[in-house]
Amino acid sequence: MLSAQRSESDVRSFELGNSAVTYCRQIDGRPVEGHALDQLKRANHTVLQTRQTLAHGRGNVSVDIQDSGGQSTVRAEAGHRVGRAIPDKFAKPLRDTAGAMTAQAGNCGDHANVTTFLHAGKLEEGEQVYRVGSKATDHGWVEQRARKPNRERDLVMDPWGKGPAVFAIDGEFSQNSAKVALDYHYDHATGVQAHAEMQGLQREQGRYMRANLHKEMDALGPEYRYPDKKIWASTPVISKAFTQRVQGKMVQAPDAAKLAPPRAKGPRQAAEPVHTDEVRMAPLRHEIRATQTARTLGTDGIREVTDAAKRIGHVAADLRDYPLRSHPAQTVSQTPADTGAAPSHQRRPR
C-alpha cells in the first residue's frame, strides 16, 4: 500500500532538480534572476504539488508500476472510469482532473490535467496556463505563457516526466512551439472560476467518486496491467542538447585572459599565459557556483549550504539521468515479474 505523505528529505530531493537547473543555466551563460526566478520556483512548486496529489504514481511508467506493486496502473485506469462517470454538465477538463485526483494516480495526460488545474489558481494577471501535447508523439504536459509566447520565457511543467519545471527552450519536447499542440487553457479569471466549479463538483460528486473508485478497482482486479507497448521508462523533461552543452562547459577551462591581473602602468611587456591546474580547480570552481545557487534559492546555515551545494553539483552533472526518484511513490520490494512490465519493452516518447 502506498502513502501519500512525503518526508522532509523527499521534498529536498525533489527541489534539487530545480536548484540544479538554475545552476546549469548560470554555467550556460543564461542566469535566472528576479521575476523569472520567482516564476520558475512557483511552477516547480506546482510540479511537486501534482506529484504529491497523484502520490500513487504513474500508471504507465515501469518504475512506478514496480514501486507500487501495480497499484499505479489499477488506480490510473479506475480514475479514468471515475472521470467518465461524472455528469457532463461539468466541463471535461474538470471531470478528467477530478477522476485522477480521486484515484491519486494517472498517466501523462492525467498529470497534465491536474497540473493545469492547480497552476490555474496561482496565475497573475496577464499569465495563462496551457494544457498542451506533442504533435509528434503521444505525450502531454503544461506550459505557462504570457500574452506573447516566447520559448525563452515560457515555462514547462511536466510532473509525469523526470525533472523539475524548466523553461520551454530547455525542454525535450517544448523547444519548438510549432511542434506543440494546444488543448485548453486558463487565465487568471477563468482559473478562479475553474476552482470554484471544482469545489461544487466535489461537494456534489465527491462521495460517489470515492465509492466508484473502489468499485472500479475491484472490477479491474489487482493484476490489471496495460500492454507492454504502452509502458514507458522514466522520460527526462530536460533536453539532451541542454544537458550536453552544460556538461561540456563544466569541464571547459576558464578564459585565461579574465584571470590575468590588470596590466601595470609602464613599458608594454609581452603577455605571459596564466597557467591553471584545471583538473584540480574545476571541482572547486563549480562548488563555489553551486554554493551561490543554494544561497540564492534560500538555503541558510553553513552546513546546510555546503550539503546543498554538493548535492546540486551532483545532480547538475547529469540533468537527465541523475539518481533521484522522479515521483513520490513509496518504494516497495517487487520483482519485475510482479509489475507486469517487461524491461525489454521500456521506452521513452520519441
C-alpha positions as CSV (number, residue, x, y, z in Angstrom):
1,M,0.0,0.0,0.0
2,L,1.3,3.5,-0.9
3,S,1.5,6.5,1.3
4,A,0.6,10.0,0.0
5,Q,2.9,11.6,2.5
6,R,6.4,12.7,1.7
7,S,9.2,13.1,4.2
8,E,11.2,16.3,4.5
9,S,14.2,14.6,2.9
10,D,12.0,13.7,-0.1
11,V,10.9,17.3,-0.5
12,R,14.6,18.5,-0.5
13,S,15.4,15.8,-3.1
14,F,12.6,16.9,-5.4
15,E,13.6,20.5,-5.1
16,L,17.2,19.6,-6.0
17,G,16.3,19.3,-9.7
18,N,15.0,22.9,-9.7
19,S,18.2,24.1,-8.0
20,A,20.4,22.2,-10.4
21,V,18.6,23.7,-13.4
22,T,19.2,27.2,-12.0
23,Y,22.8,26.3,-11.5
24,C,23.2,24.9,-15.0
25,R,21.6,28.0,-16.6
26,Q,24.3,30.0,-14.9
27,I,27.0,27.8,-16.3
28,D,25.4,28.1,-19.7
29,G,25.6,31.9,-19.5
30,R,21.8,32.4,-19.1
31,P,21.3,33.0,-15.4
32,V,17.7,33.1,-13.9
33,E,17.1,36.1,-11.7
34,G,14.3,38.3,-10.4
35,H,10.8,37.8,-11.6
36,A,11.8,34.9,-13.9
37,L,13.3,33.0,-10.9
38,D,10.1,33.6,-8.9
39,Q,8.0,32.2,-11.7
40,L,10.3,29.2,-12.1
41,K,10.0,28.4,-8.4
42,R,6.2,28.8,-8.5
43,A,6.0,26.5,-11.4
44,N,8.2,23.9,-9.8
45,H,6.0,24.1,-6.7
46,T,3.1,23.1,-8.9
47,V,5.1,20.2,-10.3
48,L,5.8,18.9,-6.8
49,Q,2.2,19.6,-5.7
50,T,0.9,17.4,-8.6
51,R,3.3,14.6,-7.8
52,Q,2.1,14.7,-4.2
53,T,-1.6,14.8,-5.3
54,L,-1.0,11.8,-7.5
55,A,1.2,10.1,-5.0
56,H,0.4,6.5,-6.0
57,G,2.4,7.3,-9.1
58,R,2.3,6.9,-12.9
59,G,0.2,4.1,-14.3
60,N,2.2,3.6,-17.4
61,V,5.8,4.1,-16.2
62,S,7.8,0.9,-15.4
63,V,9.5,2.2,-12.2
64,D,6.2,3.3,-10.6
65,I,4.4,0.1,-11.6
66,Q,7.2,-1.8,-9.8
67,D,7.3,0.5,-6.8
68,S,3.6,0.4,-6.3
69,G,3.2,-3.3,-6.9
70,G,0.9,-2.5,-9.9
71,Q,-1.4,-0.2,-7.9
72,S,-0.4,2.8,-10.0
73,T,-1.8,1.2,-13.1
74,V,-5.0,-0.1,-11.5
75,R,-5.7,3.3,-9.9
76,A,-4.9,5.2,-13.1
77,E,-7.4,3.2,-15.1
78,A,-10.0,3.3,-12.4
79,G,-9.6,7.1,-12.3
80,H,-10.3,7.3,-16.0
81,R,-13.6,5.4,-15.4
82,V,-14.5,7.6,-12.4
83,G,-14.0,10.7,-14.5
84,R,-16.1,9.4,-17.4
85,A,-19.0,8.7,-15.0
86,I,-19.2,12.3,-13.7
87,P,-22.2,14.1,-15.2
88,D,-21.3,16.1,-18.4
89,K,-22.8,19.3,-17.0
90,F,-19.2,19.7,-15.7
91,A,-16.5,20.6,-18.2
92,K,-14.5,17.7,-19.5
93,P,-11.1,19.0,-18.2
94,L,-12.6,19.2,-14.7
95,R,-14.1,15.7,-15.0
96,D,-10.8,14.3,-16.1
97,T,-9.0,16.1,-13.3
98,A,-11.4,15.1,-10.6
99,G,-11.1,11.4,-11.7
100,A,-7.3,11.5,-11.5
101,M,-7.3,13.3,-8.1
102,T,-9.7,10.8,-6.7
103,A,-7.5,7.9,-7.9
104,Q,-4.3,9.7,-6.8
105,A,-2.6,8.2,-9.9
106,G,-2.5,8.7,-13.6
107,N,-0.7,8.7,-16.9
108,C,0.9,11.7,-18.6
109,G,-2.4,13.3,-19.6
110,D,-3.8,13.0,-16.1
111,H,-0.7,14.6,-14.6
112,A,-1.0,17.4,-17.1
113,N,-4.7,18.0,-16.3
114,V,-4.1,18.1,-12.6
115,T,-1.1,20.5,-13.1
116,T,-3.1,22.8,-15.3
117,F,-5.9,23.0,-12.7
118,L,-3.6,23.5,-9.8
119,H,-1.5,26.2,-11.5
120,A,-4.6,28.0,-12.7
121,G,-5.2,29.0,-9.1
122,K,-1.8,30.7,-8.9
123,L,-1.9,32.8,-12.1
124,E,-1.2,36.5,-12.0
125,E,-2.9,39.0,-14.4
126,G,-1.5,38.5,-17.9
127,E,-0.4,34.9,-17.3
128,Q,-2.0,31.9,-18.9
129,V,-1.6,28.2,-18.3
130,Y,-2.0,25.8,-21.2
131,R,-2.6,22.0,-21.3
132,V,-0.5,21.0,-24.4
133,G,0.8,18.0,-26.2
134,S,3.4,16.9,-28.7
135,K,2.4,16.8,-32.4
136,A,5.0,14.1,-32.9
137,T,4.3,11.6,-30.1
138,D,1.7,10.7,-27.5
139,H,2.7,13.0,-24.7
140,G,1.1,15.8,-22.8
141,W,2.4,18.5,-20.4
142,V,1.7,22.0,-19.2
143,E,3.1,25.4,-20.2
144,Q,2.8,28.8,-18.5
145,R,2.8,31.6,-21.1
146,A,2.4,35.3,-21.2
147,R,0.2,37.0,-23.8
148,K,3.0,36.9,-26.3
149,P,4.6,33.4,-26.3
150,N,8.4,33.2,-26.0
151,R,10.2,29.9,-25.7
152,E,12.9,31.7,-23.7
153,R,10.4,32.8,-21.0
154,D,7.6,30.2,-21.3
155,L,7.7,27.6,-18.5
156,V,7.2,23.8,-18.8
157,M,5.6,21.8,-16.1
158,D,5.7,18.0,-16.7
159,P,5.3,16.1,-13.4
160,W,4.9,12.8,-15.3
161,G,8.4,13.3,-16.7
162,K,11.6,13.1,-14.7
163,G,12.8,16.6,-13.7
164,P,11.6,19.9,-12.4
165,A,9.9,22.8,-14.0
166,V,12.1,24.2,-16.8
167,F,12.0,27.0,-19.4
168,A,10.4,25.8,-22.7
169,I,13.7,26.4,-24.6
170,D,15.4,23.8,-22.4
171,G,12.7,21.1,-22.6
172,E,13.0,17.9,-24.5
173,F,9.6,18.3,-26.3
174,S,8.9,22.0,-26.0
175,Q,11.8,23.9,-27.7
176,N,9.9,24.4,-31.0
177,S,6.4,25.9,-30.4
178,A,5.3,24.8,-33.9
179,K,5.5,21.2,-32.7
180,V,3.3,21.8,-29.7
181,A,-0.5,21.3,-29.9
182,L,-2.7,23.4,-27.6
183,D,-5.6,21.6,-25.9
184,Y,-7.2,24.1,-23.4
185,H,-6.1,26.9,-21.1
186,Y,-6.9,29.1,-18.2
187,D,-6.1,32.7,-17.4
188,H,-6.4,34.4,-14.0
189,A,-10.1,34.9,-14.2
190,T,-11.1,31.5,-15.7
191,G,-8.7,29.8,-13.3
192,V,-10.6,31.3,-10.3
193,Q,-13.8,30.1,-11.9
194,A,-12.5,26.6,-12.5
195,H,-11.5,26.3,-8.9
196,A,-15.0,27.4,-7.8
197,E,-16.6,24.9,-10.2
198,M,-14.3,22.1,-8.8
199,Q,-15.5,22.8,-5.3
200,G,-19.1,22.4,-6.5
201,L,-18.2,19.2,-8.3
202,Q,-16.5,17.8,-5.2
203,R,-19.5,18.7,-3.0
204,E,-22.0,17.1,-5.3
205,Q,-20.0,14.1,-6.6
206,G,-17.2,13.5,-4.0
207,R,-18.7,10.7,-2.1
208,Y,-19.9,9.0,-5.2
209,M,-16.5,9.3,-6.9
210,R,-14.7,7.7,-3.9
211,A,-17.2,4.8,-3.8
212,N,-17.0,4.4,-7.6
213,L,-13.2,4.3,-7.4
214,H,-13.2,1.3,-5.2
215,K,-15.9,-0.4,-7.3
216,E,-13.8,0.1,-10.5
217,M,-10.6,-1.0,-8.8
218,D,-12.3,-4.2,-7.7
219,A,-13.7,-4.7,-11.2
220,L,-10.2,-4.3,-12.7
221,G,-8.5,-6.5,-10.2
222,P,-5.0,-6.2,-8.7
223,E,-3.4,-7.9,-11.7
224,Y,-4.7,-5.4,-14.3
225,R,-1.9,-4.1,-16.5
226,Y,-1.5,-2.1,-19.7
227,P,0.0,-3.8,-22.7
228,D,3.8,-3.7,-22.8
229,K,3.8,-1.4,-25.8
230,K,2.1,1.2,-23.6
231,I,4.6,1.1,-20.8
232,W,7.4,3.8,-20.7
233,A,10.7,4.2,-19.0
234,S,11.2,7.4,-17.0
235,T,11.4,10.2,-19.5
236,P,13.6,13.3,-18.8
237,V,11.9,16.7,-19.1
238,I,15.2,18.4,-19.9
239,S,16.6,18.3,-23.4
240,K,19.6,16.3,-24.3
241,A,21.1,19.3,-26.1
242,F,21.0,21.5,-23.0
243,T,22.4,18.7,-20.8
244,Q,25.3,18.0,-23.1
245,R,26.1,21.7,-23.6
246,V,26.3,22.2,-19.8
247,Q,28.4,19.1,-19.4
248,G,30.9,20.4,-21.9
249,K,31.1,23.8,-20.2
250,M,31.6,22.2,-16.8
251,V,34.9,20.7,-18.0
252,Q,36.0,23.6,-20.2
253,A,39.0,25.6,-18.9
254,P,38.2,29.2,-18.0
255,D,39.3,32.1,-20.2
256,A,42.9,32.8,-19.1
257,A,42.6,36.5,-20.1
258,K,39.9,37.0,-17.5
259,L,42.2,35.5,-14.8
260,A,45.2,37.7,-15.6
261,P,45.9,40.6,-13.2
262,P,45.4,44.2,-14.5
263,R,48.3,45.4,-16.6
264,A,50.5,47.8,-14.6
265,K,51.4,51.2,-15.9
266,G,54.7,51.3,-17.6
267,P,56.5,49.9,-20.6
268,R,54.5,47.4,-22.6
269,Q,55.7,43.8,-22.0
270,A,54.9,40.5,-23.6
271,A,51.9,38.9,-22.1
272,E,52.6,35.7,-20.2
273,P,50.0,32.9,-20.2
274,V,48.2,32.2,-17.0
275,H,48.6,28.6,-16.0
276,T,45.8,26.9,-14.1
277,D,45.6,23.3,-12.8
278,E,42.2,22.8,-14.3
279,V,41.9,19.2,-13.1
280,R,42.1,20.4,-9.5
281,M,40.4,23.7,-9.9
282,A,37.3,22.8,-11.8
283,P,35.6,21.0,-8.9
284,L,36.3,23.9,-6.5
285,R,35.0,26.5,-9.1
286,H,31.8,24.5,-9.6
287,E,31.3,24.1,-5.8
288,I,31.6,27.9,-5.4
289,R,28.9,28.4,-8.1
290,A,26.7,25.8,-6.6
291,T,27.0,27.4,-3.2
292,Q,25.9,30.7,-4.7
293,T,22.9,29.0,-6.2
294,A,22.0,27.4,-2.9
295,R,22.1,30.7,-1.1
296,T,20.1,32.4,-3.9
297,L,17.4,29.8,-3.5
298,G,17.1,30.5,0.2
299,T,19.3,27.8,1.9
300,D,20.7,29.1,5.3
301,G,23.4,27.8,7.6
302,I,27.0,26.8,6.7
303,R,26.4,23.1,7.0
304,E,23.1,23.2,5.1
305,V,24.6,25.4,2.3
306,T,27.6,23.1,2.0
307,D,25.5,20.0,1.8
308,A,23.1,21.6,-0.7
309,A,25.9,22.7,-2.9
310,K,27.4,19.3,-3.2
311,R,24.1,17.7,-4.0
312,I,23.2,20.4,-6.6
313,G,26.6,19.8,-8.3
314,H,25.9,16.1,-8.3
315,V,22.6,16.4,-10.0
316,A,23.8,19.1,-12.4
317,A,26.5,16.7,-13.6
318,D,23.7,14.8,-15.5
319,L,20.4,16.6,-15.5
320,R,18.6,13.8,-17.4
321,D,19.8,10.7,-15.5
322,Y,20.6,11.9,-12.0
323,P,20.0,9.2,-9.4
324,L,16.9,10.6,-7.7
325,R,13.3,9.2,-8.0
326,S,11.1,11.4,-10.1
327,H,7.9,10.6,-8.4
328,P,7.0,10.3,-4.7
329,A,5.6,6.8,-5.0
330,Q,6.6,4.8,-1.9
331,T,9.1,2.1,-2.9
332,V,8.1,-1.5,-2.0
333,S,10.0,-4.6,-2.8
334,Q,8.7,-6.1,-6.1
335,T,10.3,-8.2,-8.8
336,P,9.9,-7.2,-12.5
337,A,7.5,-10.2,-12.9
338,D,5.2,-8.7,-10.3
339,T,4.8,-5.5,-12.2
340,G,3.6,-6.9,-15.5
341,A,6.0,-4.6,-17.3
342,A,8.7,-6.2,-19.3
343,P,12.0,-4.2,-19.1
344,S,12.8,-5.1,-22.8
345,H,9.8,-3.0,-23.8
346,Q,10.6,0.1,-21.8
347,R,10.9,3.1,-24.0
348,R,10.7,6.9,-24.0
349,P,8.5,9.1,-26.1
350,R,10.2,9.9,-29.4
